[in-house]
Amino acid sequence: MKPTLHDGRRLAAVVALACGAILLPTAVLAASAALAAPAAMATCRAANTEVWAAVEGNGTAGTTYYELEFSNIGTQPCTLHGFPDVWAVSVGGTQIGKPAWHQSIVPSTVKLQPGATSHAILGVEDTGAVCQGPGVKAAGLRVVPPGQPMPVGEADEVENFPVQVCPHVSSMNVRPIHSGTGIPNYTFS
């Protein structure tokens, strides 16, 4: 039997229906997966991040370590990634010395639910071993969480944090943000 034009049209219609039957569920599944994908979590901003510090330090040979805490005081979850910027300030808020240098540790992203806290470890080096002259007593710290612009005023200032720093070189170092609250004399990462 010789195929006719009518048979060709019938075959094309069957193939078109079969392709539609295969592609339609695939398209529906892809669309529902896209709708079900969670939205990316926003980066924590100054308005929803409270910075504070544990004043009790943990000393080692030449360095005292402090926990810097970053609490989400907002109503939505947010993330922090990287290193905070930290420098010592005078009573009037003027920067003293150089900012803390970032330790060579690969940072990870920390997710903060509302009310949750993360931490970073700040090391303050013995100025007698680092400075080329006497150190200067700071009144507090200015701390900027990772990914945030430099603050205006005293929004991110940790007051009553009297540490000795070098006036012309960096005598502080900081580790990246880690999840959970840092506990003085216990948390080392």
C-alpha positions, -999 to 999 in steps of 0.1 A, spaced: 0 0 0 13 34 -10 12 62 16 -11 90 6 -13 127 15 -41 119 39 -19 93 57 9 119 60 -14 145 76 -27 119 100 9 110 110 18 146 115 -13 152 137 -4 121 158 32 133 162 21 168 171 -3 154 198 24 132 212 49 161 214 22 183 231 15 155 256 52 154 265 60 191 265 29 203 284 36 185 317 73 195 315 64 232 310 39 230 339 66 214 362 92 240 352 68 269 359 57 255 393 93 249 403 102 285 394 73 297 415 82 275 444 119 286 445 125 307 476 134 343 472 170 353 479 175 365 514 183 402 517 217 414 530 215 427 566 214 465 566 223 491 593 187 497 602 182 461 612 217 452 626 228 460 661 265 458 668 278 451 703 308 436 719 318 414 748 342 435 768 359 406 785 388 395 764 407 363 761 445 369 761 472 349 744 509 357 739 507 392 726 471 394 715 437 398 733 407 385 715 371 399 718 338 388 704 320 414 682 283 405 680 259 413 651 222 409 660 193 411 635 168 435 652 146 436 621 115 416 613 129 397 583 157 372 579 189 386 564 225 375 556 260 387 564 291 376 544 327 385 549 346 407 573 334 436 594 354 469 592 368 478 626 388 507 639 395 524 673 380 558 681 386 585 706 359 599 730 349 623 702 346 595 676 378 604 657 396 574 642 428 563 660 454 543 641 447 521 611 416 498 607 419 461 617 434 439 590 414 409 578 428 375 587 434 350 558 403 330 564 377 322 537 344 338 548 310 320 546 275 335 544 256 336 577 218 337 577 203 356 606 166 351 616 150 380 634 165 381 669 195 359 660 231 369 665 263 361 647 299 371 657 334 379 645 366 376 666 386 408 670 423 405 680 440 435 696 478 431 695 501 442 723 512 477 713 546 472 729 554 446 703 539 464 673 541 502 677 572 522 670 565 543 702 538 544 728 503 531 721 472 553 724 442 544 746 410 543 726 375 550 741 357 526 718 354 509 684 337 518 652 323 486 636 307 483 602 291 449 594 301 434 561 284 447 530 272 479 547 283 515 539 303 535 564 280 548 592 271 584 599 274 595 635 276 569 663 252 543 650 278 516 649 300 527 677 309 503 705 314 527 734 333 520 767 358 497 749 391 509 762 418 492 742 454 503 735 462 507 698 491 520 677 486 555 664 502 549 629 500 512 621 473 485 624 474 467 657 441 449 654 429 420 632 395 406 626 381 372 615 351 368 592 315 366 605 305 332 620 270 320 631 260 321 667 268 343 696 304 345 706 311 335 742 340 352 760 369 328 768 351 300 749 346 310 713 377 309 692 364 309 656 
